[in-house]
Amino acid sequence: MPRVAIIGSGLIGRAWAMVFARAGWDAAMYDAVDGVADKALGLIAEGLDELARHGLVQDPKAAAARVRAAKSVADALDGASYVQENVPETLEAKRAIFAELDALAAPDAILASSSSAIVASLFTESLTGRARCLIAHPVNPPHLVPIVELVGAPWTAPGTIARAKQVYEEINQVPIVVRREVEGFILNRLQGALLAEAFRLVGEGYVSPQDLDKTIKDGLGLRWSFMGPFATIELNAPGGIADYCARYTGFYKRLQSDPAGVAVYADANIARILQEWEEATTPELLAQRTRWRDQQLAALAAHKKTAAPSP
């Protein structure tokens, strides 16, 4: 069986272990904090059982048995052809762990970081094996949301990107290739643009935060769950994308000339939004909502797995 090393066994690391294990890979999981990787094994087994209830994994017990807690980074890397790093999102942490990974991993092993914003060139430039390093940014939680953004540094070998893309396709993720480095990559930049406008519209009193959320979940989000923005606008004008741009982009041009700026995240605006949100937040409530979200995502993933492909 192919073997992956999962470095960091928090929420993202555990999800990656489930993704690889349900696809038949052996996964060795290491965490720098004593006991965390061992505790993660039970959570992974529970997560795989939940996936099985939605038909998203055939044999959850066999998948869970393919995951083990490693005693050290070297132990996790033993026999691994692929490495998925998930340490905290700081430049110092990335530099330190990638220096160790590059020194200890097999020469032909790919080193992938789950970084959500830090580009690979900032922490791989001095490495001997920098050509095998890249970003493989998932979406939380990756065992339910399959997109993976592949972003190489200027020195990442094209073969590294191609091999990584093949690996993620084989484990039933949906990799996309970001052609050159950009902070935040693609998904977070799109999310950031939508968030900025959401904060502005609520902060300036045009709509309540609850009604804005409904606009997405009962409006745009329904289409976006199975077709992207370009496919969406292609069907919103008789002549497709070119016709849509000719008909409707006057408004969008005016909107872009007055973009939402940093003021939308100012303390005063955030306070206005929180006052209107009026929902108490406790760790217990957030955990409950997270479980609900994951159940809904699992049901949606099961539906999309059996839905007819686009014509």
C-alpha positions as CSV (number, residue, x, y, z in Angstrom):
1,M,0.0,0.0,0.0
2,P,1.2,3.6,-0.6
3,R,2.1,5.4,2.6
4,V,1.6,9.0,3.6
5,A,3.1,10.9,6.5
6,I,0.7,13.3,8.2
7,I,2.6,15.9,10.2
8,G,0.3,17.6,12.7
9,S,-2.8,15.8,13.9
10,G,-5.2,18.7,14.6
11,L,-8.5,19.1,12.8
12,I,-6.9,19.3,9.3
13,G,-4.4,16.6,9.9
14,R,-7.1,14.2,11.2
15,A,-9.2,14.9,8.1
16,W,-6.3,14.2,5.8
17,A,-5.7,10.9,7.6
18,M,-9.3,10.0,6.9
19,V,-9.0,11.0,3.2
20,F,-5.9,9.0,2.6
21,A,-7.0,6.0,4.7
22,R,-10.4,5.6,3.1
23,A,-8.6,5.6,-0.3
24,G,-6.5,2.6,0.8
25,W,-3.3,4.4,1.9
26,D,-1.4,3.7,5.1
27,A,-1.1,6.9,7.1
28,A,1.4,7.6,9.9
29,M,0.4,10.6,11.9
30,Y,2.8,12.7,14.1
31,D,2.2,15.6,16.4
32,A,4.8,17.5,18.4
33,V,2.5,17.6,21.4
34,D,2.6,14.4,23.4
35,G,-0.5,12.3,23.3
36,V,-2.3,14.3,20.6
37,A,-1.7,11.9,17.8
38,D,-2.8,8.9,19.9
39,K,-6.0,10.8,20.9
40,A,-6.6,11.6,17.2
41,L,-7.0,7.9,16.4
42,G,-10.3,7.6,18.2
43,L,-11.6,10.8,16.6
44,I,-10.6,9.5,13.1
45,A,-12.4,6.2,13.7
46,E,-15.5,8.2,14.8
47,G,-15.3,10.4,11.7
48,L,-14.9,7.4,9.4
49,D,-18.0,5.8,11.0
50,E,-19.9,9.0,10.2
51,L,-18.8,8.9,6.6
52,A,-19.9,5.3,6.3
53,R,-23.4,6.2,7.4
54,H,-23.6,8.5,4.3
55,G,-22.1,5.9,2.0
56,L,-18.8,7.8,1.7
57,V,-16.5,5.0,2.9
58,Q,-17.1,1.3,2.4
59,D,-15.2,-0.2,5.4
60,P,-14.6,2.3,8.1
61,K,-12.9,-0.1,10.5
62,A,-10.4,-1.2,7.9
63,A,-9.7,2.4,7.0
64,A,-9.2,3.3,10.7
65,A,-6.8,0.4,11.0
66,R,-4.6,2.0,8.3
67,V,-3.9,5.0,10.5
68,R,-1.2,4.9,13.2
69,A,0.3,7.4,15.6
70,A,4.0,7.9,14.9
71,K,6.5,8.5,17.7
72,S,8.6,11.0,15.8
73,V,8.9,12.9,12.5
74,A,11.4,10.3,11.3
75,D,9.0,7.5,12.3
76,A,6.2,9.1,10.4
77,L,8.4,9.5,7.3
78,D,9.5,5.9,7.3
79,G,8.4,4.5,3.9
80,A,6.3,7.5,3.0
81,S,6.1,8.5,-0.6
82,Y,4.0,11.6,0.2
83,V,4.0,14.0,3.1
84,Q,1.1,16.3,4.1
85,E,2.2,18.9,6.6
86,N,-0.4,20.6,8.9
87,V,1.6,22.6,11.5
88,P,0.4,26.0,12.8
89,E,0.1,28.7,10.2
90,T,3.3,30.7,11.0
91,L,6.3,31.3,8.8
92,E,8.7,30.2,11.6
93,A,6.8,26.9,12.1
94,K,6.7,26.2,8.3
95,R,10.5,26.9,7.9
96,A,11.4,24.7,10.8
97,I,9.3,21.7,9.9
98,F,10.2,21.8,6.2
99,A,13.9,21.9,7.0
100,E,13.4,18.7,9.0
101,L,11.2,17.1,6.4
102,D,13.6,17.8,3.6
103,A,16.5,16.4,5.6
104,L,14.7,13.2,6.7
105,A,12.2,12.3,4.0
106,A,13.0,9.9,1.1
107,P,14.6,11.8,-1.8
108,D,11.6,11.1,-4.1
109,A,8.9,11.9,-1.5
110,I,6.7,15.0,-2.2
111,L,6.5,17.5,0.6
112,A,3.1,19.2,0.6
113,S,1.9,22.0,3.0
114,S,-1.7,22.6,4.0
115,S,-0.9,26.3,4.3
116,S,-3.9,28.4,3.8
117,A,-2.2,31.7,2.9
118,I,1.6,31.4,3.2
119,V,3.3,30.8,-0.2
120,A,5.9,28.0,-0.5
121,S,8.7,30.3,-1.7
122,L,8.8,31.9,1.8
123,F,9.9,28.7,3.5
124,T,11.5,26.4,0.9
125,E,14.0,28.6,-0.9
126,S,17.1,27.3,1.0
127,L,16.1,23.6,0.9
128,T,18.2,21.1,-1.0
129,G,15.0,19.4,-2.2
130,R,13.0,22.6,-2.8
131,A,11.9,21.3,-6.2
132,R,9.7,18.7,-4.5
133,C,7.9,21.2,-2.3
134,L,4.5,22.7,-2.9
135,I,1.3,24.0,-1.2
136,A,-1.7,21.6,-1.2
137,H,-4.3,23.8,0.5
138,P,-7.5,22.0,1.5
139,V,-10.8,23.4,2.6
140,N,-12.0,22.7,6.1
141,P,-13.0,19.9,6.5
142,P,-11.1,18.2,3.6
143,H,-12.7,14.8,4.1
144,L,-16.0,16.4,3.2
145,V,-15.0,19.3,0.9
146,P,-12.7,17.8,-1.8
147,I,-11.0,20.9,-3.4
148,V,-7.2,21.1,-3.0
149,E,-5.3,24.1,-4.3
150,L,-1.9,23.1,-5.7
151,V,0.6,26.0,-5.7
152,G,4.2,25.7,-6.5
153,A,7.1,28.0,-5.7
154,P,9.1,29.3,-8.7
155,W,11.5,26.4,-8.2
156,T,8.9,23.7,-7.8
157,A,9.4,21.1,-10.5
158,P,6.5,20.7,-12.9
159,G,6.7,17.0,-12.3
160,T,6.0,17.6,-8.6
161,I,2.8,19.4,-9.4
162,A,1.8,16.6,-11.9
163,R,2.5,13.9,-9.4
164,A,0.7,15.7,-6.6
165,K,-2.3,16.2,-8.8
166,Q,-2.4,12.5,-9.7
167,V,-2.2,11.6,-6.0
168,Y,-5.2,13.8,-5.0
169,E,-7.2,12.6,-7.9
170,E,-6.5,9.0,-6.9
171,I,-7.7,9.6,-3.3
172,N,-10.9,11.2,-4.7
173,Q,-10.1,14.9,-4.0
174,V,-10.5,17.6,-6.6
175,P,-7.1,19.3,-7.2
176,I,-6.8,22.5,-9.1
177,V,-3.5,24.1,-10.2
178,V,-2.7,27.7,-9.3
179,R,-0.3,28.7,-12.0
180,R,1.8,31.1,-10.0
181,E,2.0,32.2,-6.3
182,V,-0.5,34.6,-5.0
183,E,-1.2,35.3,-1.3
184,G,-4.4,33.5,-0.2
185,F,-4.4,31.4,-3.3
186,I,-7.8,31.2,-5.2
187,L,-10.5,30.1,-2.7
188,N,-9.6,32.5,0.1
189,R,-9.3,35.4,-2.3
190,L,-12.8,34.6,-3.7
191,Q,-14.1,34.2,-0.1
192,G,-12.3,37.4,1.0
193,A,-14.0,39.4,-1.8
194,L,-17.5,38.0,-0.8
195,L,-16.8,38.6,2.9
196,A,-15.7,42.2,2.4
197,E,-18.9,43.0,0.6
198,A,-21.0,41.1,3.2
199,F,-19.4,43.1,6.0
200,R,-20.0,46.3,4.1
201,L,-23.6,45.6,3.3
202,V,-24.4,44.7,6.9
203,G,-22.3,47.3,8.5
204,E,-23.8,50.1,6.4
205,G,-27.3,48.9,7.3
206,Y,-28.6,47.6,4.0
207,V,-29.4,44.1,5.3
208,S,-29.3,42.0,8.5
209,P,-26.5,39.4,8.8
210,Q,-29.2,36.7,9.0
211,D,-30.8,37.8,5.7
212,L,-27.4,38.1,4.1
213,D,-26.6,34.5,5.1
214,K,-30.0,33.4,3.6
215,T,-29.0,35.2,0.3
216,I,-26.0,32.8,0.0
217,K,-27.4,29.6,1.4
218,D,-30.8,29.8,-0.3
219,G,-29.6,31.7,-3.3
220,L,-26.1,31.9,-4.7
221,G,-24.9,28.9,-2.7
222,L,-27.5,26.5,-4.2
223,R,-26.1,27.1,-7.7
224,W,-22.5,27.4,-6.6
225,S,-22.7,23.9,-4.9
226,F,-22.6,22.3,-8.4
227,M,-21.5,25.0,-10.8
228,G,-19.0,27.8,-10.6
229,P,-19.4,31.6,-11.3
230,F,-18.4,31.3,-15.0
231,A,-20.8,28.4,-15.6
232,T,-23.5,30.4,-13.8
233,I,-23.3,33.5,-15.8
234,E,-23.1,31.5,-19.0
235,L,-26.6,30.4,-18.4
236,N,-27.8,33.9,-17.3
237,A,-27.9,35.4,-20.8
238,P,-29.1,34.0,-24.1
239,G,-25.7,34.4,-25.7
240,G,-23.6,33.0,-22.9
241,I,-20.7,34.7,-21.1
242,A,-19.9,37.3,-23.8
243,D,-23.6,38.3,-23.9
244,Y,-23.8,38.4,-20.1
245,C,-20.7,40.8,-19.9
246,A,-22.2,43.0,-22.6
247,R,-25.6,43.2,-20.8
248,Y,-24.7,43.4,-17.1
249,T,-21.1,44.4,-16.4
250,G,-21.8,48.1,-16.2
251,F,-22.9,47.7,-12.6
252,Y,-19.9,45.4,-11.8
253,K,-17.5,48.0,-13.2
254,R,-19.0,50.7,-11.0
255,L,-18.8,48.3,-8.0
256,Q,-15.1,47.6,-8.7
257,S,-14.3,51.3,-8.9
258,D,-15.4,51.6,-5.3
259,P,-14.1,48.4,-3.7
260,A,-14.8,47.4,-0.1
261,G,-11.6,48.4,1.8
262,V,-10.1,47.6,5.1
263,A,-12.8,49.8,6.8
264,V,-15.2,46.9,6.6
265,Y,-13.1,45.0,9.2
266,A,-12.7,48.0,11.5
267,D,-13.6,47.3,15.1
268,A,-16.7,49.6,15.0
269,N,-18.1,47.8,12.0
270,I,-17.4,44.3,13.4
271,A,-19.2,45.5,16.6
272,R,-22.3,46.5,14.7
273,I,-22.4,43.2,13.0
274,L,-22.0,41.2,16.2
275,Q,-24.8,43.3,17.8
276,E,-27.1,42.3,15.0
277,W,-26.0,38.7,14.9
278,E,-27.3,38.3,18.5
279,E,-26.3,34.7,18.8
280,A,-24.4,33.6,21.8
281,T,-21.2,31.7,21.1
282,T,-19.7,29.2,23.4
283,P,-17.3,26.3,22.7
284,E,-20.1,23.8,23.2
285,L,-22.4,25.6,20.8
286,L,-19.7,25.9,18.2
287,A,-18.9,22.2,18.5
288,Q,-22.6,21.4,18.1
289,R,-22.8,23.6,15.0
290,T,-19.6,22.1,13.6
291,R,-21.1,18.6,13.9
292,W,-24.3,19.8,12.2
293,R,-22.3,21.4,9.4
294,D,-20.3,18.2,8.8
295,Q,-23.5,16.1,8.7
296,Q,-24.9,18.5,6.1
297,L,-21.7,18.4,4.1
298,A,-21.6,14.6,4.2
299,A,-25.2,14.4,2.9
300,L,-24.4,16.9,0.2
301,A,-21.2,15.0,-0.8
302,A,-23.3,11.8,-0.9
303,H,-25.8,13.5,-3.2
304,K,-23.2,14.9,-5.5
305,K,-21.6,11.5,-5.8
306,T,-24.7,10.1,-7.3
307,A,-26.0,13.2,-9.1
308,A,-26.0,13.3,-12.9
309,P,-22.9,15.0,-14.4
310,S,-23.4,18.3,-16.2
311,P,-24.2,17.8,-19.9
